[in-house]
Amino acid sequence: MMGLEWLRPAAFLGSILFALVGVLVFWISFIIIDKLTPYDLWGEIVEKHNKALALVVAAMCLGISIIVAAAIHGG
């Protein structure tokens, strides 16, 4: 039984800190990949409705998220 161990201030603040670091690393990774591509990802997806590119970017986002989560978790 887990109890209320997760509600301790140190555990709660640690979780928030790791979540913020994970989102920051994900955001920076996305910006780097956006700069490496020969065109504007946001413009292609939002303005031109390029569904194929949106699917590729979604898969890339999931991959980066899994890598960041594994790095933070340590496994």
Backbone as CSV, one residue per row, in Angstrom:
resi,resn,N_x,N_y,N_z,CA_x,CA_y,CA_z,C_x,C_y,C_z
1,MET,0.847,-1.178,0.000,0.000,0.000,0.000,0.891,1.240,0.000
2,MET,0.575,2.152,-0.891,1.412,3.318,-1.078,1.234,4.352,0.022
3,GLY,0.048,4.534,0.511,-0.178,5.518,1.562,-0.050,6.931,1.033
4,LEU,0.414,7.798,1.903,0.542,9.200,1.528,2.000,9.631,1.395
5,GLU,2.874,8.683,1.059,4.287,9.007,0.908,4.528,10.035,-0.192
6,TRP,3.755,9.964,-1.277,3.944,10.877,-2.399,3.549,12.303,-2.053
7,LEU,2.815,12.481,-0.959,2.319,13.800,-0.585,3.313,14.584,0.261
8,ARG,4.424,13.961,0.622,5.449,14.694,1.362,5.950,15.847,0.516
9,PRO,6.277,16.987,1.134,6.721,18.148,0.339,7.946,17.865,-0.519
10,ALA,8.913,17.123,-0.015,10.118,16.844,-0.793,9.791,16.002,-2.027
11,ALA,8.979,14.981,-1.873,8.613,14.122,-2.997,7.756,14.885,-4.003
12,PHE,6.837,15.693,-3.506,5.949,16.455,-4.375,6.740,17.488,-5.181
13,LEU,7.613,18.239,-4.522,8.411,19.247,-5.210,9.413,18.602,-6.171
14,GLY,9.955,17.453,-5.789,10.841,16.727,-6.690,10.126,16.288,-7.959
15,SER,8.893,15.830,-7.810,8.103,15.428,-8.975,7.829,16.617,-9.885
16,ILE,7.482,17.739,-9.292,7.228,18.944,-10.083,8.507,19.389,-10.793
17,LEU,9.620,19.350,-10.112,10.895,19.755,-10.705,11.267,18.853,-11.884
18,PHE,11.137,17.536,-11.712,11.451,16.614,-12.795,10.494,16.806,-13.972
19,ALA,9.230,17.086,-13.696,8.273,17.338,-14.777,8.667,18.587,-15.556
20,LEU,9.051,19.644,-14.862,9.466,20.874,-15.541,10.739,20.675,-16.347
21,VAL,11.691,19.943,-15.797,12.930,19.655,-16.533,12.622,18.821,-17.772
22,GLY,11.751,17.845,-17.641,11.371,17.009,-18.784,10.709,17.815,-19.888
23,VAL,9.794,18.703,-19.520,9.121,19.542,-20.519,10.122,20.489,-21.174
24,LEU,11.041,21.039,-20.400,12.054,21.944,-20.947,12.967,21.221,-21.943
25,VAL,13.420,20.030,-21.583,14.283,19.256,-22.488,13.512,18.879,-23.752
26,PHE,12.257,18.501,-23.604,11.436,18.169,-24.773,11.275,19.383,-25.676
27,TRP,11.001,20.543,-25.112,10.791,21.756,-25.883,12.061,22.154,-26.637
28,ILE,13.199,22.093,-25.967,14.474,22.415,-26.609,14.774,21.427,-27.736
29,SER,14.496,20.146,-27.511,14.714,19.137,-28.548,13.844,19.409,-29.771
30,PHE,12.602,19.778,-29.533,11.693,20.071,-30.645,12.175,21.283,-31.436
31,ILE,12.648,22.314,-30.743,13.148,23.515,-31.428,14.377,23.171,-32.267
32,ILE,15.269,22.355,-31.732,16.464,21.957,-32.493,16.065,21.184,-33.745
33,ILE,15.146,20.254,-33.621,14.715,19.479,-34.781,13.991,20.372,-35.781
34,ASP,13.213,21.337,-35.295,12.531,22.275,-36.180,13.546,23.099,-36.969
35,LYS,14.638,23.496,-36.333,15.673,24.278,-37.015,16.470,23.431,-38.011
36,LEU,16.595,22.137,-37.750,17.349,21.256,-38.646,16.579,20.883,-39.912
37,THR,15.263,20.988,-39.870,14.460,20.643,-41.044,14.505,21.792,-42.045
38,PRO,14.377,21.493,-43.334,14.500,22.540,-44.347,13.300,23.486,-44.458
39,TYR,12.231,23.241,-43.722,11.052,24.108,-43.798,10.470,24.299,-42.413
40,ASP,9.524,25.197,-42.305,8.896,25.517,-41.028,7.853,24.454,-40.692
41,LEU,8.125,23.661,-39.659,7.196,22.580,-39.298,5.824,23.124,-38.927
42,TRP,5.800,24.177,-38.112,4.517,24.720,-37.645,3.692,25.247,-38.820
43,GLY,4.343,25.953,-39.732,3.623,26.485,-40.892,3.092,25.379,-41.788
44,GLU,3.888,24.348,-41.980,3.439,23.224,-42.812,2.250,22.505,-42.196
45,ILE,2.287,22.312,-40.890,1.225,21.548,-40.229,-0.033,22.384,-40.056
46,VAL,0.109,23.606,-39.549,-1.064,24.416,-39.208,-1.643,25.131,-40.423
47,GLU,-0.783,25.765,-41.215,-1.292,26.572,-42.323,-1.604,25.742,-43.564
48,LYS,-0.750,24.783,-43.876,-0.936,23.986,-45.095,-1.635,22.651,-44.825
49,HIS,-1.903,22.343,-43.575,-2.603,21.108,-43.165,-1.924,19.845,-43.701
50,ASN,-0.620,19.782,-43.557,0.157,18.634,-44.014,0.025,17.516,-42.964
51,LYS,-0.913,16.608,-43.202,-1.207,15.548,-42.228,-0.082,14.520,-42.126
52,ALA,0.594,14.257,-43.228,1.698,13.297,-43.188,2.838,13.823,-42.312
53,LEU,3.160,15.105,-42.467,4.200,15.701,-41.634,3.758,15.753,-40.175
54,ALA,2.478,16.011,-39.945,1.966,16.032,-38.572,2.134,14.668,-37.911
55,LEU,1.924,13.612,-38.660,2.098,12.259,-38.118,3.561,11.976,-37.800
56,VAL,4.463,12.413,-38.671,5.890,12.224,-38.424,6.328,13.021,-37.195
57,VAL,5.861,14.259,-37.072,6.214,15.090,-35.917,5.632,14.500,-34.631
58,ALA,4.425,13.952,-34.705,3.820,13.323,-33.526,4.647,12.116,-33.075
59,ALA,5.103,11.309,-34.025,5.947,10.159,-33.680,7.269,10.620,-33.080
60,MET,7.828,11.707,-33.634,9.065,12.253,-33.099,8.851,12.758,-31.667
61,CYS,7.733,13.413,-31.429,7.427,13.915,-30.085,7.303,12.767,-29.082
62,LEU,6.649,11.699,-29.481,6.531,10.541,-28.593,7.902,9.927,-28.312
63,GLY,8.741,9.829,-29.336,10.081,9.286,-29.146,10.912,10.130,-28.196
64,ILE,10.885,11.445,-28.388,11.631,12.337,-27.489,11.094,12.227,-26.074
65,SER,9.781,12.162,-25.940,9.172,12.054,-24.604,9.602,10.778,-23.893
66,ILE,9.648,9.677,-24.610,10.064,8.406,-24.005,11.533,8.471,-23.584
67,ILE,12.370,9.077,-24.423,13.796,9.205,-24.077,13.976,10.090,-22.849
68,VAL,13.274,11.218,-22.798,13.379,12.130,-21.641,12.887,11.433,-20.378
69,ALA,11.760,10.722,-20.475,11.222,10.025,-19.302,12.178,8.947,-18.812
70,ALA,12.789,8.212,-19.737,13.742,7.173,-19.334,14.993,7.788,-18.700
71,ALA,15.431,8.929,-19.230,16.608,9.588,-18.657,16.331,10.099,-17.265
72,ILE,15.155,10.660,-17.061,14.799,11.177,-15.739,14.583,10.033,-14.756
73,HIS,13.937,8.968,-15.214,13.644,7.826,-14.346,14.920,7.055,-14.004
74,GLY,15.876,7.113,-14.915,17.149,6.429,-14.673,17.145,5.004,-15.172
75,GLY,16.293,4.703,-16.115,16.236,3.315,-16.556,16.253,3.132,-17.979
